[in-house]
Amino acid sequence: MTHPRKSLDTVIHAPVRFSIAAALASVDEADFRTLRDAIEITDSALSKQIALLEEAGYVKVRKAFVGKRARTWLSLTGRGRTAFTRHLAALRDIAEWAPEP
């Protein structure tokens, strides 16, 4: 039997990226500031982690102006939702795993 840890997604597994994916999984879209405040991280750290998730195809970034202010909205892509769901399943499998005697 293969240990379930081999099913973990290395992109999502990092705690901050996991927190981002979890927050975005529960909504259609979130603005940058709301996400930053929810996961208690700095702007620069969130930007760096979002860039990694976007590069992997897990997060979509949408930018627009609201009045004269630039705003950024984030959402999980279909690929990101699938990866997050699989990662959660792998974590559950690890928690429930018992080695065969």
C-alpha positions as CSV (number, residue, x, y, z in Angstrom):
1,M,0.0,0.0,0.0
2,T,1.2,3.5,-0.9
3,H,1.3,6.0,2.0
4,P,-1.4,8.7,1.5
5,R,1.1,11.5,1.9
6,K,2.2,10.9,-1.7
7,S,-1.2,12.3,-2.7
8,L,-0.6,15.7,-1.1
9,D,-0.4,18.6,-3.5
10,T,3.0,20.3,-2.9
11,V,1.7,23.7,-4.2
12,I,-1.2,23.8,-1.8
13,H,0.5,22.1,1.1
14,A,2.4,25.2,2.4
15,P,0.4,26.6,5.3
16,V,-0.2,30.0,3.8
17,R,-1.2,28.7,0.4
18,F,-3.4,26.1,2.1
19,S,-5.1,28.9,4.0
20,I,-5.6,30.9,0.8
21,A,-7.1,28.0,-1.0
22,A,-9.4,27.2,1.9
23,A,-10.6,30.7,2.1
24,L,-11.2,30.9,-1.7
25,A,-12.9,27.5,-1.8
26,S,-15.8,28.8,0.3
27,V,-16.6,31.8,-2.0
28,D,-16.9,32.6,-5.7
29,E,-14.5,35.5,-5.4
30,A,-12.7,37.5,-2.7
31,D,-11.0,40.8,-2.8
32,F,-7.4,41.0,-1.8
33,R,-7.9,43.1,1.3
34,T,-10.6,40.7,2.7
35,L,-8.4,37.7,2.0
36,R,-5.4,39.3,3.6
37,D,-7.3,40.2,6.7
38,A,-8.9,36.8,7.0
39,I,-5.7,34.8,6.9
40,E,-3.7,37.5,8.8
41,I,-0.8,38.0,6.4
42,T,1.0,41.0,5.0
43,D,0.3,42.4,1.5
44,S,3.7,41.4,0.2
45,A,3.5,37.9,1.6
46,L,0.0,37.4,0.2
47,S,1.1,38.7,-3.2
48,K,4.0,36.3,-3.3
49,Q,1.8,33.3,-2.4
50,I,-0.9,34.3,-4.9
51,A,1.7,34.5,-7.7
52,L,2.8,30.9,-7.0
53,L,-0.9,29.7,-7.0
54,E,-1.6,31.7,-10.1
55,E,1.5,30.2,-11.8
56,A,0.2,26.7,-11.0
57,G,-3.1,27.6,-12.5
58,Y,-5.0,27.3,-9.2
59,V,-6.0,31.0,-8.7
60,K,-7.4,33.6,-11.1
61,V,-6.5,37.2,-10.4
62,R,-8.8,39.9,-11.7
63,K,-7.9,43.6,-11.4
64,A,-10.1,46.6,-12.0
65,F,-10.6,50.2,-10.8
66,V,-13.4,51.1,-8.4
67,G,-13.5,54.8,-8.8
68,K,-9.9,55.9,-8.7
69,R,-8.7,53.0,-6.7
70,A,-7.2,49.8,-8.1
71,R,-8.8,46.6,-6.7
72,T,-7.8,43.0,-7.0
73,W,-10.2,40.0,-6.7
74,L,-9.1,36.4,-6.4
75,S,-10.9,33.2,-7.1
76,L,-10.0,29.5,-7.4
77,T,-10.0,28.1,-10.9
78,G,-11.6,24.7,-11.6
79,R,-8.2,23.2,-11.5
80,G,-7.5,24.9,-8.1
81,R,-10.8,23.6,-6.7
82,T,-10.0,20.1,-7.8
83,A,-6.5,20.3,-6.3
84,F,-7.8,21.6,-3.0
85,T,-10.4,18.8,-2.8
86,R,-7.8,16.2,-3.5
87,H,-5.4,17.7,-1.0
88,L,-8.1,17.6,1.7
89,A,-8.9,14.0,0.8
90,A,-5.2,13.1,1.2
91,L,-5.0,14.8,4.6
92,R,-8.1,12.9,5.8
93,D,-6.5,9.7,4.5
94,I,-3.3,10.4,6.4
95,A,-5.3,11.1,9.6
96,E,-7.1,7.8,9.2
97,W,-4.2,5.7,7.9
98,A,-3.2,2.7,9.8
99,P,-0.2,0.6,8.7
100,E,-1.0,-3.0,7.9
101,P,0.5,-5.5,10.4
